[in-house]
Amino acid sequence: MALTFRTALTEDASTVAQLHAASWRRHYRGAYSDAYLDGDVLTDREQVWSARLAAPAGTLTVLAEDEAGPAGFLHLVLDEDERWGSLVDNLHVRHGRQRTGVGGALVRRAAAAVAERARRQAMYLWVLEQNHDAQRFYAAMGGTNVEKALVEASGKAPGQLVGTPGKLRIAWAEAGIAGLL
């Protein structure tokens, strides 16, 4: 299926939130509580995306679409960290479109935005330690695992996390960015 890409707008908040919640429900089991994932995760993500898309300064949210609707999205925070560069804060692909090039195309768009708009030519993201498929994808895209940390709960729900799940920082230095373009 052919893909189109566009910058997400304020009115796309619900669409982005639905993609985000569906991805978390599929991939974050064991790190986030079932009660949260099966309950308030969509409401939480709708609040987050309404706020983010209403005030997009210093960010870029790219929505990928195909004939069936939204295929994935990426949210980039430019120059988020002095050392690591721009943060790929979210990258989620609709379940039926994984392994079809959507994620790679979104990562390359992020790299292009970093090359064009960021002060520091590097980018990074955090991935759950349990998400081995995503780690393999990022390695195939030239990302390097450089650090491990603990996941912090998002939003205001105190019982979101199950124990103390880990996350990995995956980074692309300037050469890695150039390799994606």
LINQUI-V643018 format. One record per pair of residues at least 4 apart in sequence whose ideal C-beta (glycine too) atoms are under 8 Angstrom apart, sorted by sequence separation. I is the first residue (numbers start at 1). J is the second residue. D is the distance in Angstrom with one decimal. If there is no record, write none. Layout:
# LINQUI-V643018
i->I j->J d->D
i->I j->J d->D
This chain:
# LINQUI-V643018
i->8 j->12 d->4.2
i->12 j->16 d->5.5
i->13 j->17 d->6.0
i->14 j->18 d->6.3
i->15 j->19 d->6.7
i->16 j->20 d->6.1
i->17 j->21 d->6.1
i->18 j->22 d->6.2
i->19 j->23 d->6.3
i->20 j->24 d->6.4
i->21 j->25 d->6.2
i->22 j->26 d->6.5
i->23 j->27 d->5.9
i->24 j->28 d->4.4
i->25 j->29 d->7.6
i->28 j->32 d->4.5
i->32 j->36 d->5.3
i->33 j->37 d->6.8
i->34 j->38 d->5.5
i->35 j->39 d->5.6
i->36 j->40 d->6.2
i->37 j->41 d->5.2
i->40 j->44 d->5.4
i->41 j->45 d->6.1
i->42 j->46 d->6.2
i->43 j->47 d->6.7
i->44 j->48 d->6.5
i->45 j->49 d->6.1
i->46 j->50 d->6.1
i->47 j->51 d->6.6
i->48 j->52 d->6.2
i->49 j->53 d->5.8
i->50 j->54 d->6.2
i->51 j->55 d->6.7
i->52 j->56 d->7.1
i->56 j->60 d->7.5
i->65 j->69 d->6.5
i->80 j->84 d->7.7
i->81 j->85 d->6.3
i->93 j->97 d->5.3
i->94 j->98 d->7.6
i->98 j->102 d->7.4
i->101 j->105 d->5.7
i->102 j->106 d->6.4
i->103 j->107 d->6.3
i->104 j->108 d->6.4
i->105 j->109 d->6.5
i->106 j->110 d->6.6
i->107 j->111 d->6.5
i->108 j->112 d->6.4
i->109 j->113 d->6.5
i->110 j->114 d->6.4
i->111 j->115 d->6.3
i->112 j->116 d->6.1
i->113 j->117 d->5.5
i->114 j->118 d->4.5
i->127 j->131 d->5.4
i->131 j->135 d->6.3
i->132 j->136 d->6.4
i->133 j->137 d->6.5
i->134 j->138 d->6.3
i->135 j->139 d->6.4
i->136 j->140 d->6.3
i->137 j->141 d->6.4
i->139 j->143 d->6.1
i->153 j->157 d->6.7
i->161 j->165 d->6.3
i->172 j->176 d->3.3
i->173 j->177 d->7.4
i->174 j->178 d->6.5
i->175 j->179 d->6.3
i->176 j->180 d->6.8
i->177 j->181 d->7.0
i->23 j->28 d->8.0
i->29 j->34 d->7.0
i->32 j->37 d->5.4
i->36 j->41 d->5.8
i->56 j->61 d->6.9
i->65 j->70 d->5.6
i->66 j->71 d->4.7
i->80 j->85 d->7.4
i->93 j->98 d->5.1
i->97 j->102 d->4.9
i->98 j->103 d->7.1
i->113 j->118 d->7.4
i->118 j->123 d->7.8
i->138 j->143 d->3.8
i->139 j->144 d->7.8
i->153 j->158 d->6.9
i->155 j->160 d->7.2
i->171 j->176 d->7.5
i->172 j->177 d->5.4
i->64 j->70 d->7.3
i->65 j->71 d->5.9
i->79 j->85 d->6.9
i->80 j->86 d->5.9
i->81 j->87 d->6.6
i->115 j->121 d->6.3
i->128 j->134 d->7.5
i->139 j->145 d->7.7
i->154 j->160 d->6.8
i->8 j->15 d->7.9
i->52 j->59 d->6.8
i->63 j->70 d->6.2
i->64 j->71 d->4.5
i->79 j->86 d->5.9
i->80 j->87 d->3.8
i->114 j->121 d->6.4
i->127 j->134 d->4.9
i->153 j->160 d->4.4
i->8 j->16 d->5.8
i->24 j->32 d->6.7
i->29 j->37 d->6.7
i->53 j->61 d->6.4
i->64 j->72 d->4.6
i->78 j->86 d->4.9
i->94 j->102 d->7.7
i->114 j->122 d->7.4
i->127 j->135 d->5.8
i->153 j->161 d->5.3
i->172 j->180 d->7.0
i->28 j->37 d->6.4
i->32 j->41 d->7.6
i->52 j->61 d->6.9
i->63 j->72 d->7.9
i->64 j->73 d->6.6
i->77 j->86 d->6.3
i->80 j->89 d->7.8
i->93 j->102 d->4.7
i->114 j->123 d->5.1
i->63 j->73 d->4.9
i->76 j->86 d->5.8
i->77 j->87 d->4.4
i->93 j->103 d->5.0
i->135 j->145 d->7.2
i->151 j->161 d->6.3
i->62 j->73 d->6.4
i->76 j->87 d->7.1
i->127 j->138 d->6.5
i->25 j->37 d->4.9
i->61 j->73 d->6.3
i->62 j->74 d->5.0
i->76 j->88 d->5.7
i->77 j->89 d->5.3
i->91 j->103 d->6.3
i->111 j->123 d->6.8
i->24 j->37 d->6.1
i->25 j->38 d->7.3
i->61 j->74 d->7.2
i->75 j->88 d->7.5
i->76 j->89 d->6.9
i->93 j->106 d->7.6
i->110 j->123 d->6.3
i->125 j->138 d->7.3
i->151 j->164 d->7.5
i->60 j->74 d->8.0
i->61 j->75 d->4.7
i->62 j->76 d->7.7
i->74 j->88 d->6.4
i->75 j->89 d->4.6
i->150 j->164 d->5.3
i->151 j->165 d->4.6
i->60 j->75 d->7.5
i->61 j->76 d->7.5
i->75 j->90 d->4.2
i->91 j->106 d->6.0
i->150 j->165 d->7.2
i->151 j->166 d->6.9
i->25 j->41 d->6.7
i->59 j->75 d->6.6
i->60 j->76 d->4.6
i->74 j->90 d->6.7
i->75 j->91 d->7.8
i->91 j->107 d->6.9
i->150 j->166 d->6.2
i->151 j->167 d->5.0
i->24 j->41 d->5.7
i->59 j->76 d->6.3
i->73 j->90 d->7.0
i->74 j->91 d->4.8
i->149 j->166 d->7.1
i->150 j->167 d->7.2
i->59 j->77 d->5.3
i->60 j->78 d->7.1
i->73 j->91 d->7.7
i->125 j->143 d->7.6
i->148 j->166 d->5.6
i->149 j->167 d->5.6
i->58 j->77 d->6.5
i->59 j->78 d->6.7
i->72 j->91 d->7.5
i->73 j->92 d->6.1
i->88 j->107 d->7.3
i->91 j->110 d->8.0
i->129 j->148 d->7.0
i->148 j->167 d->7.3
i->21 j->41 d->4.8
i->58 j->78 d->5.3
i->72 j->92 d->5.9
i->148 j->168 d->5.6
i->149 j->169 d->7.0
i->21 j->42 d->4.3
i->24 j->45 d->7.6
i->58 j->79 d->7.3
i->72 j->93 d->3.7
i->147 j->168 d->7.0
i->148 j->169 d->7.7
i->71 j->93 d->6.7
i->72 j->94 d->5.9
i->88 j->110 d->5.5
i->124 j->146 d->7.8
i->147 j->169 d->4.0
i->52 j->75 d->6.9
i->71 j->94 d->5.3
i->126 j->149 d->7.6
i->128 j->151 d->6.9
i->145 j->168 d->5.2
i->146 j->169 d->5.2
i->18 j->42 d->6.9
i->21 j->45 d->4.9
i->70 j->94 d->6.6
i->86 j->110 d->7.5
i->145 j->169 d->7.3
i->146 j->170 d->7.4
i->17 j->42 d->6.3
i->20 j->45 d->4.6
i->72 j->97 d->6.3
i->145 j->170 d->5.8
i->146 j->171 d->4.8
i->71 j->97 d->4.5
i->144 j->170 d->6.8
i->18 j->45 d->8.0
i->86 j->113 d->7.7
i->143 j->170 d->4.0
i->144 j->171 d->5.6
i->17 j->45 d->4.0
i->20 j->48 d->8.0
i->68 j->96 d->7.7
i->86 j->114 d->4.8
i->143 j->171 d->6.5
i->144 j->172 d->7.5
i->16 j->45 d->7.9
i->17 j->46 d->4.2
i->20 j->49 d->7.0
i->64 j->93 d->7.8
i->85 j->114 d->6.7
i->143 j->172 d->5.6
i->144 j->173 d->7.9
i->59 j->89 d->8.0
i->72 j->102 d->4.5
i->142 j->172 d->6.1
i->17 j->48 d->7.3
i->66 j->97 d->7.1
i->71 j->102 d->5.0
i->72 j->103 d->6.6
i->139 j->170 d->8.0
i->141 j->172 d->8.0
i->14 j->46 d->6.1
i->17 j->49 d->4.6
i->74 j->106 d->4.0
i->86 j->118 d->5.0
i->138 j->170 d->4.5
i->144 j->176 d->7.3
i->13 j->46 d->6.4
i->16 j->49 d->4.7
i->17 j->50 d->7.9
i->73 j->106 d->7.3
i->74 j->107 d->7.3
i->85 j->118 d->6.4
i->135 j->168 d->6.8
i->143 j->176 d->7.0
i->72 j->106 d->6.0
i->76 j->110 d->4.9
i->86 j->120 d->7.3
i->91 j->125 d->6.8
i->103 j->137 d->6.1
i->107 j->141 d->5.3
i->142 j->176 d->4.7
i->14 j->49 d->7.7
i->74 j->109 d->6.8
i->78 j->113 d->7.2
i->85 j->120 d->4.3
i->88 j->123 d->6.0
i->130 j->165 d->6.9
i->135 j->170 d->7.4
i->13 j->49 d->4.2
i->74 j->110 d->5.6
i->78 j->114 d->7.1
i->85 j->121 d->7.0
i->86 j->122 d->7.3
i->87 j->123 d->7.2
i->88 j->124 d->7.1
i->89 j->125 d->7.4
i->129 j->165 d->6.7
i->130 j->166 d->8.0
i->12 j->49 d->7.9
i->13 j->50 d->4.4
i->16 j->53 d->7.2
i->76 j->113 d->5.9
i->85 j->122 d->3.2
i->86 j->123 d->4.4
i->87 j->124 d->6.2
i->88 j->125 d->3.9
i->104 j->141 d->6.4
i->128 j->165 d->6.3
i->129 j->166 d->3.8
i->142 j->179 d->5.1
i->64 j->102 d->5.3
i->76 j->114 d->7.4
i->82 j->120 d->7.5
i->84 j->122 d->6.1
i->85 j->123 d->5.0
i->86 j->124 d->7.7
i->87 j->125 d->6.7
i->128 j->166 d->7.5
i->129 j->167 d->6.1
i->142 j->180 d->6.4
i->13 j->52 d->7.9
i->78 j->117 d->5.7
i->79 j->118 d->5.2
i->84 j->123 d->7.6
i->85 j->124 d->6.4
i->128 j->167 d->5.7
i->129 j->168 d->5.7
i->141 j->180 d->6.8
i->10 j->50 d->7.6
i->13 j->53 d->5.0
i->78 j->118 d->4.9
i->79 j->119 d->5.2
i->84 j->124 d->4.2
i->127 j->167 d->6.4
i->128 j->168 d->7.9
i->12 j->53 d->6.4
i->13 j->54 d->7.9
i->64 j->105 d->6.7
i->79 j->120 d->6.0
i->126 j->167 d->4.6
i->127 j->168 d->5.4
i->64 j->106 d->6.1
i->126 j->168 d->6.9
i->10 j->53 d->4.8
i->81 j->124 d->7.1
i->126 j->169 d->5.9
i->127 j->170 d->5.8
i->9 j->53 d->6.6
i->10 j->54 d->5.3
i->62 j->106 d->6.0
i->125 j->169 d->7.6
i->126 j->170 d->7.5
i->8 j->53 d->5.9
i->16 j->61 d->6.8
i->124 j->169 d->5.7
i->125 j->170 d->5.4
i->124 j->170 d->6.3
i->16 j->63 d->6.8
i->62 j->109 d->5.3
i->76 j->123 d->7.5
i->124 j->171 d->4.2
i->15 j->63 d->7.2
i->62 j->110 d->7.6
i->123 j->171 d->7.5
i->124 j->172 d->6.9
i->12 j->61 d->7.9
i->122 j->171 d->6.8
i->123 j->172 d->5.2
i->60 j->110 d->7.6
i->122 j->172 d->6.3
i->12 j->63 d->6.0
i->19 j->70 d->5.6
i->122 j->173 d->5.3
i->18 j->70 d->7.7
i->122 j->174 d->5.9
i->7 j->60 d->6.8
i->8 j->61 d->4.0
i->19 j->72 d->6.8
i->20 j->73 d->7.7
i->60 j->113 d->5.1
i->121 j->174 d->4.2
i->7 j->61 d->6.7
i->8 j->62 d->6.9
i->16 j->70 d->7.7
i->19 j->73 d->5.8
i->122 j->176 d->7.6
i->123 j->177 d->6.5
i->7 j->62 d->6.4
i->8 j->63 d->4.4
i->15 j->70 d->5.2
i->122 j->177 d->6.5
i->6 j->62 d->7.3
i->7 j->63 d->7.5
i->121 j->177 d->5.3
i->5 j->62 d->5.6
i->6 j->63 d->5.7
i->16 j->73 d->5.3
i->60 j->117 d->7.8
i->121 j->178 d->7.9
i->5 j->63 d->7.1
i->5 j->64 d->5.4
i->6 j->65 d->7.3
i->4 j->64 d->7.4
i->5 j->65 d->7.7
i->3 j->64 d->5.4
i->4 j->65 d->5.2
i->111 j->172 d->7.1
i->3 j->65 d->6.9
i->4 j->66 d->7.6
i->115 j->177 d->5.9
i->3 j->66 d->5.5
i->114 j->177 d->5.7
i->115 j->178 d->7.7
i->2 j->66 d->6.5
i->1 j->66 d->4.1
i->2 j->67 d->7.3
i->8 j->73 d->6.4
i->1 j->67 d->5.4
i->111 j->177 d->4.9
i->115 j->181 d->6.2
i->1 j->68 d->6.9
i->3 j->71 d->6.2
i->112 j->180 d->8.0
i->23 j->92 d->3.9
i->26 j->95 d->6.1
i->111 j->180 d->3.8
i->112 j->181 d->6.1
i->1 j->71 d->7.8
i->20 j->90 d->6.5
i->22 j->92 d->7.9
i->23 j->93 d->7.5
i->111 j->181 d->5.8
i->20 j->92 d->5.6
i->22 j->94 d->7.4
i->23 j->95 d->7.9
i->108 j->180 d->5.1
i->19 j->92 d->5.3
i->22 j->95 d->7.1
i->107 j->180 d->6.4
i->108 j->181 d->7.0
i->19 j->94 d->6.4
i->84 j->169 d->7.1
i->85 j->171 d->7.9
i->84 j->171 d->5.7
i->85 j->172 d->8.0
i->1 j->97 d->7.9
i->31 j->128 d->5.4
i->3 j->101 d->7.7
i->1 j->100 d->7.9
i->3 j->102 d->6.5
i->31 j->130 d->6.0
i->5 j->105 d->7.2
i->28 j->128 d->6.6
i->30 j->130 d->6.0
i->5 j->106 d->7.8
i->27 j->128 d->7.2
i->3 j->105 d->6.6
i->5 j->109 d->6.4
i->27 j->131 d->5.7
i->48 j->154 d->7.6
i->27 j->134 d->7.4
i->48 j->155 d->7.1
i->47 j->155 d->7.4
i->44 j->154 d->7.0
i->44 j->155 d->4.4
i->44 j->157 d->6.8
i->40 j->157 d->6.3
i->31 j->151 d->6.3
i->36 j->157 d->5.7
i->36 j->159 d->6.9
i->35 j->159 d->7.0
i->36 j->160 d->4.6
i->33 j->159 d->5.8
i->33 j->160 d->6.0
i->32 j->160 d->5.4
i->33 j->161 d->7.0
i->32 j->161 d->6.2
i->33 j->162 d->5.5
i->31 j->161 d->6.7
i->32 j->162 d->6.6
i->31 j->162 d->6.1
i->30 j->162 d->6.1
i->32 j->165 d->8.0
i->31 j->165 d->3.8
i->30 j->165 d->7.5
